[in-house]
Amino acid sequence: MTRVEIEYCVPCGLRDRAVTLQNDLLDLFGQQLTLVSLRPGDGGVFRVRVDGETVFDKETDAYDSEAIAAAVRERVS
């Protein structure tokens, strides 16, 4: 099954965004996901990985929760 990791910057205050995204993904995919984990970080990071593959990185992508959900949907087994 599919594992999602959301890495977020604690000092930047991105925890709320990470929690909201986590809840959205759980609402959309429920038991199709094995895990949706939050990983605290720093340095401005906000990155989403699905089964170890980065599907969103704040450094290169504009934040769009629908695009992130679509990327997860493509990888849900």
Secondary structure, 3 states (H helix, E strand, C coil): CEEEEEEEECCCCCHHHHHHHHHHHHHHHHHHEEEEEEEEECCCCEEEEECCEEEEECCCCCCCHHHHHHHHHHHCC
